[in-house]
Amino acid sequence: MDSSPMLELNNISKSFPGVKALKNVSFTLHSNEIIGLAGENGAGKSTLIKILGGVHQPDEGTIELDGRKVRIADTHSGISLGISIIYQELSLVPELSVAENLYLGAVPNKSGAIDYDELYKNSKRILETLGLNVSPKTRVGGLSISVQQLVEIGKALARDAKILVMDEPTSSLGREDAERLFVTMKSLKDKGYGIIFISHRLEELFSVTDRITVLRDGEVVETRATSDWTTDSLVFAMVNRKIDQFYPKRQIAIGDKVISVENIENKLIRNVSFSVRAGEIVGIAGLVGSGRTEVLKTIYGVYKVRKGRIELNGVTCKIDSPQTALARGIAMVPENRKAESLILEGTVKENIVLSVLRKISRFFLINRTSINKIADRAVRYFEIRTPSRNQKVMRLSGGNQQKIVFARIAEIEPKILLLDEPTRGIDIGSKVDIYNKIMDFAEKGTAIILVSSDLTEILGLSDRVLVMKEGTMVAEMDIKDAESKKIMDYATGGK
């Protein structure tokens, strides 16, 4: 690491009406370094990177690049100064080629026409830097999400960025794809780039960073070398709460069998059998692609059962669509809330009451008083941070969006709740809130099936753990016998 920093923030402060978003924030970034930025939603991370990207101007403080004070007046200034912000939402044009996306808005030309020879030559150099064995002529829309994420990074390199700010880049990636991204990040670090990495996944911060800076309530709590942090100390710095307070597991009386899955099969899973009782939480673990999600979607009627049967309260039921599942008291929180659960352009109240509109309407007339009461009650109970029930969902944080998904499900009072990665991409504080609400569901007698890539989440919430591998169930264990190594042994075929 160089002795002098390539980027230095000195006492940066920023206020918005009624909110002090940043208070005297200082930190440095060196070349050949990846620094992690950790903190809950609302800690100030987004405001800070928007200042670096020229979206906001600081009220106080200075920014220095290579020892020289600079003013990042707008997004173009940030790019020209060599700072590139890579947001979690990709900004690629699917119908264009890799090369055209890399140099979008800055395509080399000769005599007024695109110089394709130069375009492809430059693009090939960037792809080699990224370690990507992809033709520059390939259409971006045909690439996997993980490769698209690397192309997004390539856009920054094409603009000669030396500082990369990566905001939750793994939010839509599985574990293997995330590992591929980390290899690329480390390679870029070795080539002299400086990277600011933001992630809610603590294991990622420990895996890829050299130092971690923690923000809480707009202030820097502490910066340490990554090796000097532990999970406990990092969590405590972020939320002022010990990690053993995270999983609010309660002693809940387990009732009668609610759902029984017997030897179900389709083109995605085979010979899967298990049951769940009222008030019980059964976790399903396994690698990405093991069939975990497919089990939930089969129970929910997205995928058809070709063999075997599903029994609800001892009666065999045909569930051939999500509508049938809902009618039988089965609700699901899917992995991708933005694509499958929310109307992002809709308001908080519209999203909350979506599943009960028929119940609160009469002769096609919607009772607006009922809608407002339901929404206000849900906002209070689920502690949804929103200016009002009329706020558009797209303007809320991931944690608050997920709470809205749970709020809508709570209104239908499900007997069986299917949870697919229920806390993916949300901050630690919101996770604890959601864990408590999951326990509330269980306490009311709901049978819960939980799929999660986070083994500590599975172990912290479940009564039993099932393990999937290659579309079939390979293990079942009581929580007192379950541990991470044993689960991974089964998931990878080690046992």
C-alpha positions in Angstrom: 0.0 0.0 0.0 1.4 3.5 -0.9 2.1 5.8 2.1 0.1 8.7 0.6 -3.6 8.2 0.0 -5.1 8.5 -3.5 -8.4 9.7 -1.9 -8.8 11.6 1.4 -12.1 12.8 2.9 -11.7 15.4 5.6 -14.5 16.3 8.0 -17.3 15.9 5.4 -20.7 17.0 6.7 -24.0 17.0 4.9 -27.5 18.0 6.0 -31.0 17.6 4.4 -34.1 19.2 5.8 -34.5 17.8 9.3 -31.7 15.3 8.9 -27.9 15.5 9.6 -26.9 12.8 7.1 -23.1 13.0 7.6 -21.1 14.5 10.6 -17.4 15.2 10.2 -16.7 12.0 8.2 -13.0 11.4 7.5 -11.3 8.4 5.9 -8.7 7.6 3.3 -8.2 5.2 0.4 -4.9 4.1 -1.0 -4.1 2.6 -4.3 -3.7 -1.2 -4.1 -6.4 -1.2 -1.5 -10.0 -2.4 -1.0 -11.7 -0.6 1.9 -15.1 -1.8 3.1 -17.8 0.7 4.1 -20.2 -0.9 6.6 -23.3 0.4 8.4 -27.0 0.1 8.7 -29.4 1.7 6.2 -29.5 5.3 7.2 -25.9 5.3 8.5 -24.8 7.7 5.7 -23.2 5.3 3.2 -25.4 6.4 0.3 -25.0 10.1 1.0 -21.2 9.6 1.1 -20.9 7.9 -2.2 -23.3 10.4 -3.8 -20.9 13.1 -2.7 -18.0 11.2 -4.2 -20.1 10.8 -7.4 -20.9 14.5 -7.6 -24.7 14.0 -7.0 -24.5 15.9 -3.7 -22.2 18.7 -2.5 -20.8 18.6 1.1 -21.9 21.4 3.4 -18.5 21.3 5.1 -15.2 19.5 4.7 -12.7 18.8 1.8 -11.9 16.1 -0.7 -8.4 15.5 -1.8 -7.2 13.3 -4.7 -3.5 12.5 -4.7 -2.9 15.3 -2.2 -4.8 18.0 -4.3 -8.0 19.5 -3.1 -10.8 19.0 -5.6 -14.5 19.9 -6.0 -16.7 17.2 -7.5 -19.3 19.6 -9.0 -21.4 17.0 -10.8 -21.3 13.4 -12.1 -19.2 14.4 -15.1 -16.6 15.9 -12.7 -16.4 12.7 -10.8 -15.8 10.7 -13.9 -13.2 13.1 -15.2 -11.4 13.0 -11.9 -11.2 9.2 -12.1 -13.9 8.3 -9.7 -16.6 5.8 -10.8 -19.6 4.8 -8.8 -20.9 1.3 -9.7 -24.4 0.9 -8.3 -26.2 -2.4 -7.6 -28.7 -1.7 -10.4 -26.9 -2.3 -13.6 -27.1 0.4 -16.3 -26.3 -1.7 -19.4 -28.2 -1.7 -22.6 -29.1 -5.4 -23.2 -29.4 -5.1 -27.0 -26.0 -3.6 -27.5 -22.7 -5.5 -27.7 -20.2 -5.7 -24.8 -17.9 -3.2 -26.6 -20.8 -0.7 -27.2 -21.8 -0.9 -23.6 -18.2 -0.4 -22.4 -17.8 2.8 -24.4 -21.4 4.0 -24.3 -21.4 7.7 -24.9 -17.7 7.7 -25.7 -17.4 5.4 -28.7 -14.1 6.0 -30.7 -14.8 7.4 -34.1 -13.0 8.2 -37.3 -14.3 10.7 -39.9 -17.6 10.9 -38.1 -18.2 7.1 -38.1 -17.7 4.5 -35.4 -14.1 3.2 -35.5 -15.0 -0.5 -34.8 -11.4 -1.7 -35.1 -10.4 0.7 -32.3 -13.5 0.0 -30.3 -12.9 -3.8 -30.3 -9.2 -3.4 -29.7 -9.8 -1.2 -26.6 -12.6 -3.4 -25.4 -10.5 -6.5 -25.7 -7.8 -4.8 -23.5 -10.4 -4.0 -20.8 -11.9 -7.5 -20.9 -8.4 -9.0 -20.5 -7.9 -6.7 -17.5 -11.1 -8.1 -16.0 -10.1 -11.7 -16.8 -13.2 -12.1 -19.0 -13.0 -14.5 -21.9 -15.9 -12.9 -23.8 -16.0 -11.5 -27.3 -16.4 -7.7 -27.4 -19.1 -8.4 -30.1 -21.3 -10.5 -27.7 -24.7 -9.1 -27.0 -24.9 -8.1 -23.3 -28.4 -9.3 -22.8 -27.2 -12.9 -23.5 -24.7 -12.8 -20.7 -25.1 -14.1 -17.1 -25.7 -11.5 -14.4 -22.3 -12.1 -12.9 -20.6 -11.3 -16.3 -22.8 -8.3 -16.8 -21.6 -7.0 -13.4 -18.0 -7.3 -14.6 -19.0 -5.5 -17.8 -20.4 -2.7 -15.6 -17.0 -2.5 -13.9 -15.4 -2.5 -17.3 -17.3 0.7 -18.2 -15.5 2.4 -15.3 -12.1 1.2 -16.6 -13.0 2.5 -20.1 -13.3 5.9 -18.6 -9.9 5.7 -17.0 -11.3 5.5 -13.5 -8.7 4.7 -10.8 -11.1 4.8 -7.9 -14.1 2.3 -8.0 -17.0 2.7 -5.6 -19.0 -0.5 -5.6 -22.4 -0.3 -4.0 -23.8 -3.8 -3.1 -22.4 -5.4 -6.3 -23.3 -8.9 -5.1 -27.0 -8.3 -4.3 -28.2 -10.3 -7.3 -25.3 -12.8 -7.4 -25.1 -16.3 -6.1 -22.0 -17.4 -4.0 -20.0 -18.7 -7.0 -20.6 -15.6 -9.0 -19.8 -13.4 -6.1 -16.5 -15.2 -5.6 -15.7 -14.6 -9.3 -16.3 -10.9 -8.7 -14.0 -10.9 -5.7 -11.2 -12.5 -7.7 -11.6 -9.6 -10.2 -11.6 -7.0 -7.5 -8.4 -8.4 -6.0 -6.8 -8.4 -9.4 -7.7 -4.8 -10.0 -6.4 -3.9 -6.5 -3.1 -5.5 -7.5 -3.0 -3.4 -10.7 -3.1 -0.2 -8.6 -6.8 0.6 -8.4 -8.4 1.8 -5.1 -11.8 0.2 -4.4 -14.5 1.2 -1.9 -16.7 -1.8 -1.3 -20.2 -1.6 0.3 -22.0 -4.7 1.4 -24.5 -5.8 4.0 -22.9 -9.3 3.9 -20.3 -9.3 6.6 -18.6 -12.4 5.3 -17.9 -10.6 2.0 -16.4 -7.7 3.9 -14.1 -10.1 5.7 -13.3 -12.0 2.5 -12.2 -9.2 0.2 -11.3 -6.0 2.1 -8.0 -4.7 3.6 -9.6 -2.3 6.0 -13.2 -1.7 7.1 -14.7 1.7 8.1 -18.0 1.6 10.1 -20.6 4.4 9.8 -23.4 4.8 12.3 -25.9 7.7 12.4 -23.8 9.6 9.9 -20.5 9.4 11.8 -17.4 7.3 11.5 -17.4 4.9 14.5 -14.0 3.3 13.7 -11.6 2.2 11.0 -9.5 -0.9 11.4 -7.5 -3.4 9.4 -9.9 -6.2 8.4 -7.8 -8.7 10.3 -8.4 -6.7 13.5 -12.2 -6.9 13.3 -14.3 -9.9 14.4 -17.9 -10.5 13.4 -18.9 -9.6 17.0 -16.9 -6.4 17.1 -18.1 -5.3 13.6 -21.7 -5.9 14.4 -21.4 -4.1 17.7 -19.8 -1.1 16.0 -22.6 -1.0 13.4 -25.7 -1.3 15.6 -24.4 -1.0 19.2 -25.8 -4.5 19.8 -24.1 -7.9 20.3 -24.5 -10.6 17.7 -26.1 -13.0 20.1 -29.0 -10.6 20.3 -29.6 -11.0 16.6 -31.7 -14.2 16.5 -34.7 -13.8 18.8 -35.5 -17.5 18.9 -38.5 -18.1 21.2 -39.7 -21.2 22.9 -42.9 -21.9 20.9 -45.2 -24.8 21.4 -45.2 -26.9 18.2 -48.7 -28.0 17.1 -50.1 -30.6 14.7 -48.7 -31.3 11.3 -49.9 -28.6 8.8 -48.2 -29.6 5.6 -46.7 -32.9 4.5 -44.7 -33.2 1.2 -44.3 -36.8 0.1 -41.9 -37.9 -2.7 -42.7 -34.9 -4.9 -40.9 -34.7 -8.2 -40.8 -32.5 -11.3 -38.1 -31.6 -13.8 -36.3 -29.6 -11.1 -36.5 -31.7 -7.9 -36.9 -35.4 -7.2 -38.2 -37.5 -4.3 -38.5 -34.7 -1.8 -40.3 -35.6 1.4 -40.7 -33.6 4.7 -43.4 -32.2 6.9 -43.9 -29.0 9.0 -46.0 -28.5 12.1 -47.9 -25.4 13.3 -45.4 -23.0 14.9 -42.4 -24.8 13.6 -39.7 -23.2 11.5 -37.9 -25.7 9.1 -34.8 -24.3 7.4 -33.7 -25.6 4.0 -30.0 -25.2 3.3 -27.9 -26.1 0.2 -25.7 -24.5 -2.5 -27.2 -22.2 -5.1 -28.8 -24.5 -7.7 -29.4 -27.3 -5.2 -33.2 -27.1 -5.6 -34.0 -25.1 -2.4 -36.0 -22.4 -4.2 -37.6 -24.9 -6.5 -39.1 -26.8 -3.5 -40.8 -23.7 -2.3 -42.1 -22.7 -5.8 -43.4 -26.3 -6.2 -45.4 -26.0 -3.0 -46.6 -22.6 -4.1 -47.8 -23.9 -7.4 -45.3 -22.1 -9.7 -44.0 -25.5 -10.7 -46.3 -28.5 -11.2 -46.0 -31.7 -9.2 -45.4 -34.6 -11.6 -45.1 -37.3 -9.0 -45.8 -37.5 -5.3 -48.3 -35.5 -3.3 -48.8 -32.5 -1.0 -51.1 -32.9 2.0 -52.5 -30.0 4.0 -53.9 -30.9 7.4 -53.9 -34.6 6.3 -55.8 -34.0 3.1 -54.1 -34.4 -0.3 -54.4 -31.2 -2.3 -53.6 -30.2 -5.9 -51.8 -26.9 -5.9 -51.4 -25.8 -9.6 -51.0 -22.1 -9.2 -50.0 -19.4 -6.7 -53.7 -18.4 -6.7 -54.7 -21.9 -5.5 -51.9 -21.8 -2.9 -53.1 -18.5 -1.5 -56.6 -19.7 -1.4 -55.4 -22.7 0.7 -53.5 -20.4 3.1 -50.0 -20.7 1.6 -48.1 -17.4 1.2 -44.6 -16.9 -0.1 -41.9 -14.2 0.2 -39.8 -14.7 -3.0 -36.1 -14.1 -3.3 -36.4 -11.2 -5.7 -38.8 -8.7 -4.0 -38.5 -6.1 -6.7 -39.4 -8.3 -9.5 -41.8 -10.7 -7.8 -43.4 -9.0 -4.8 -43.6 -5.3 -5.1 -45.1 -2.7 -7.4 -42.2 -0.2 -7.1 -44.2 2.7 -8.6 -47.0 2.0 -6.2 -47.4 3.6 -2.8 -46.7 1.9 0.6 -50.5 1.5 1.3 -51.2 0.2 -2.2 -48.6 -2.5 -1.8 -49.7 -3.5 1.7 -53.4 -4.0 0.8 -52.8 -5.6 -2.6 -53.7 -9.1 -1.3 -56.8 -8.1 0.5 -58.5 -5.6 -1.9 -61.3 -8.1 -2.6 -62.0 -8.4 1.1 -62.2 -4.6 1.7 -64.2 -3.7 -1.4 -67.9 -3.9 -1.9 -69.6 -4.0 -5.4 -66.2 -3.0 -7.0 -66.0 0.1 -4.7 -62.8 0.3 -2.5 -63.2 1.4 1.1 -60.4 4.0 1.3 -60.9 4.4 5.1 -60.2 0.7 5.5 -57.1 0.9 3.3 -55.7 3.7 5.3 -56.3 2.0 8.6 -54.7 -1.3 7.4 -51.7 0.6 6.0 -51.2 2.7 9.1 -51.4 -0.3 11.4 -48.9 -2.2 9.3 -46.5 0.7 9.1 -46.5 0.9 12.9 -46.3 -2.8 13.6 -43.6 -3.6 11.0 -41.7 -0.3 11.9 -41.6 0.7 8.3 -39.6 3.9 7.9 -41.5 6.0 5.5 -42.6 9.7 5.3 -46.2 8.6 4.8 -48.4 5.7 3.6 -48.4 7.5 0.2 -44.7 7.3 -0.4 -43.7 5.4 -3.5 -42.1 2.0 -2.5 -39.2 2.5 -5.0 -37.9 5.4 -2.8 -37.6 3.3 0.3 -34.6 1.2 1.5 -34.4 -2.5 0.8 -35.1 -3.3 4.4 -38.3 -1.2 4.4 -39.4 -2.7 1.1 -39.0 -6.2 2.5 -41.1 -5.2 5.6 -43.8 -4.1 3.2 -43.8 -7.6 1.6 -44.2 -9.1 5.1 -46.9 -6.6 6.0 -49.0 -7.6 2.9 -48.6 -11.3 3.8 -49.6 -10.7 7.4 -53.0 -9.3 6.1 -53.9 -12.7 4.6 -53.0 -14.6 7.9 -51.3 -17.5 6.2 -51.3 -21.0 7.7 -48.1 -21.8 5.8 -45.3 -19.3 5.1 -42.6 -19.9 2.5 -39.5 -17.7 2.9 -36.9 -17.5 0.2 -33.8 -15.5 1.3 -36.0 -13.2 3.4 -33.2 -10.9 4.5 -31.0 -10.8 1.4 -29.6 -7.3 0.7 -31.0 -5.6 3.7 -29.2 -4.0 6.7 -28.6 -5.6 10.0 -31.1 -3.6 11.9 -33.9 -4.5 9.5 -32.8 -8.1 9.6 -33.5 -8.2 13.4 -36.9 -6.5 12.9 -37.8 -9.2 10.3 -36.5 -12.0 12.5 -38.9 -10.9 15.2 -41.8 -10.8 12.8 -41.0 -14.3 11.6 -41.2 -15.4 15.2 -44.5 -13.6 15.6 -45.8 -15.7 12.7 -44.6 -18.9 14.3 -46.1 -17.9 17.6 -49.5 -17.6 15.9 -49.2 -21.2 14.7 -47.9 -20.6 11.2 -45.9 -23.4 9.7 -42.7 -21.8 8.2 -40.3 -23.1 5.6 -37.1 -20.9 5.4 -34.6 -21.0 2.6 -31.4 -19.0 3.2 -27.8 -19.0 1.9 -26.8 -17.5 5.3 -26.2 -20.6 7.5 -26.1 -18.5 10.7 -29.7 -17.4 9.8 -30.8 -21.0 9.3 -29.2 -22.1 12.6 -30.4 -19.0 14.5 -34.1 -19.4 13.5 -34.9 -23.0 12.7 -36.2 -25.9 14.7 -35.0 -28.4 12.1 -32.7 -28.2 9.1 -33.1 -30.0 5.8 -30.2 -30.0 3.3 -30.6 -30.1 -0.5 -28.1 -31.2 -3.1 -28.6 -31.5 -6.9 -32.4 -31.4 -6.6 -32.9 -33.9 -3.9 -33.0 -33.9 -0.1 -29.9 -35.4 1.4 -30.2 -34.8 5.1 -32.6 -33.8 7.9 -31.4 -32.9 11.4 -32.8 -31.4 14.6 -31.4 -27.9 15.3 -29.5 -29.2 18.4 -27.5 -31.6 16.1 -27.0 -29.0 13.3 -23.8 -27.1 12.7 -22.4 -25.2 9.7 -19.7 -27.7 8.9 -22.1 -30.7 9.0 -24.6 -28.8 6.8 -21.9 -27.9 4.2 -20.6 -31.5 4.2 -24.0 -32.7 3.2 -24.5 -29.8 0.7 -21.3 -30.5 -1.1 -21.4 -34.3 -1.0 -18.7 -34.6 1.7 -20.9 -37.0 3.7 
